[in-house]
Amino acid sequence: MRNIVNKSFARLLMGGMLVIICFSQGWAQRPGRVNIPTDTTSQTEEDTVQYGPETSQYIYQSDLQNNRVIYQQVDTVLTGVHNYSRIENFLNYQQHLGAIGMASRNIYPVAPTTIGADIGLDAYDIYVTEPEDVRYYDTKSPFTQMFITFGGVGRDVVDVTFSRNIGPNLNFGLNVRTLSIDKQLGAARRQGDKVVPRSSNITAFMHYRSENERYQLMVNATRFGHTVNESGGVVEDTATDSGLSEFFFGQASQVWLREFEAKEFRFNYHLYHQFELSKLLQVYHQFTRRHQNNFFFYQLGNETIDTDSATRYFSRVLLDTAQTDDRIEYDVWDNEVGLKGSLGNLFYSVHYRIRRPIVYYNQDTVPTLPVYGDNQVDGEDFTELYAGFDLRLDLGDSTFLGGGVEYLNTESYRIEANFNNPILKANAVRARVVPTFTDQQFIGNHNYWRNSFEPTAIDQISGSLEYPFPNIYLRPFATLSNINRPIYYRRDTTLNSRQAYPEQAGGAVQVLSPGAEVRIDFLKKMHFQGQAIYTLTSGRAADVYPVPELTAFARLYYENIFLDGKIVLQIGTDIRYTSSYLGYDYDVATQQFFLQPNGLENLGLIGDFPLPLPNGQSFPIADAFVNLKVRTARLFLRIPQVTESLFEEEGYFATPFYPGQPFAIDLGIKWQFFD
């Protein structure tokens, strides 16, 4: 504890120095202010121009493709700047493995946008920049944003964006995100033993517009490399009844695995361009190539991989007892051409799409699985043909009624309708989605299956009402999902196994999630933000889709402004609550979350541990923070898990056998430059 405090104090001192730099920068010269001569023949008359958020704006490809081009200003808001983890950016409505950079999944049902065959290895998706997530900037001056966090207990995150225009019609930019995360469990040393030793997401992007803007081109490319040293979670000591304390020894915890390495590499290339013949008719084309490699490597030196499930994590070795060296390669080539345009207030778009997904297993060798009677395993590839259309009726600047349909070889489809205005928002989706490659087939050193699952049908209706009253913002909302024949993963019945295999439910599950979001300003300088979701599940397949009954998030903070708005200070707390439920466990060899056994079905070391705390208990988890804004710099100090001492609890589970974030001190700065 003393080492943590000493290290954090040093980082706090560094943060104080950054504040001093901010002050000196602010009083020496207003950032972004430049002098531009108004007369090129005389340098004596000058006009002062202020560059800032108003001159650095961005759009997404969907804005251009849907003919609703509305540029947004870059974010300068101080509130929430201390939430630097990608998990926190999703309001913690993700189940994860406790540490930044580890596997995660959505807690609530999400209607998929891909109705064709996907790889199904998506545990690290939230750390990847997808083509549709890229921001295309229009900056009147070079724009740079640095977000650097020195997290306690060795959690360092860097996110840097640079963008500039070359003339009024061409912009290019680069975004770089890196992670370096120490182990929370089973560390060999106090500092430097990494659970995520290497992680980087690098995205380059460009937007070109012709002089008359009849032709526009958007291009982006992403390289993602991610390595995780999997632990398998904490080992339960069955020799003595030590209660829960054995799970919360932190870095000194005994874990299942110390040599298992999971790697993922992705390369995404994306191009979108369109040509406007008239307002009635525009032609567009987009091309995407996605490449994903997943590696699973495990070796114990001179020892063999033991299948004695009483002492080892794996219950099966199918290919090699000396080492696990699995590789899955996934490639997608996707071309789409379409016509779109506007007929008065009616926007239309029709498209035809050719998509070719390819998957290979252990490409360097030909695996044999004689135990299953298969002499070799082949990859899979085929061509998917799509056709679809979209319609939107604009009823005002912020009001529209729209929808669309996309069909795939009549095998699967997605139908969507939505209505949007400043007060009411509603959306309805019906989709029939083919199983993923991983659901249908998996070949590795510890797992093998081949299935013939049917497509899963998903119906989802959601809506919200919002109206800003004086000093109060209230937004009630609700989502109803019906999932027919869901595919889920169940623990292998082998004694004590931590491995899983897929199954398909014969019925349906209904998930109803009403909730409310509220913001209240009171006592002039006090602010409250909150959101809560209550969930009911029903149907024949309700048992295979566990969802917590209640999740809630609240933020209470004091805010004050000094020096005519040059300095903003916030002091407050974030509180998260999840009611206890039997959440999913995690299989490191297949990158899948699976159902946690319960009651008499729990045959081995798997405990009957509801989340977030065992024994049916649950309690709020609170973080304290101090945020400071000086000019264009935003700094924060955060102390996560302050409730560890307040409630005298040893800890909580983010996933069974994976404790959540321990007490620490985080420091960070988010600094924008507009010249």
Secondary structure, 3 states (H helix, E strand, C coil): CHHHHHHHHHHHHHHHHHHHHHHHHHHHCCCCEEEEECCCCCCCCEEEEECCHHHEEEECHHHHHCCCCCCEECCCCCCCCCCCCHHHHCCCCEEECCCCCCCEEECCCCCCCCCCCCCCCCCCHHHCCCHHHCCEEEECCCEEEEEEEEECCCEEEEEEEEEEECCCCEEEEEEEEEEEEECCCCCCCCCCCEEEEEEEEEEEEEEEECCCCCEEEEEEEEEEEEEEEECCCECCCCCCCCCCHHHHCHHHCCECCCCEEEEEEEEEEEEEEEEEEECCEEEEEEEEEEEEEEEEEEECCCCCCCCCCCCCCCCCCCCCCCEEEEEEEEEEEEEEEEEEEEECCEEEEEEEEEEEEEEEECCCCCCCEHHHCECCCCCEECCEEEEEEEEEEECCCCCEEEEEEEEECCCEEEEEEEEECCCEEEEEEEEEECCCHHHHEEECCCCEEECCCCCEEEEEEEEEECEEECCEEEEEEEEEEEEECCEEEEECCCCCCCCEEEEECCCEEEEEEEEEEEEEEECCCEEEEEEEEECEEECCCHHHCCCCCEEEEEEEEEEEEECCCCEEEEEEEEEEEECCECCCEEECCCCEEEECCCHHHCCCCCCCCCECCCCCCCCCEEEEEEEEEECCEEEEEEECCCHHHHCCCCCCEEECCEECCCCCCEEEEEEEECC
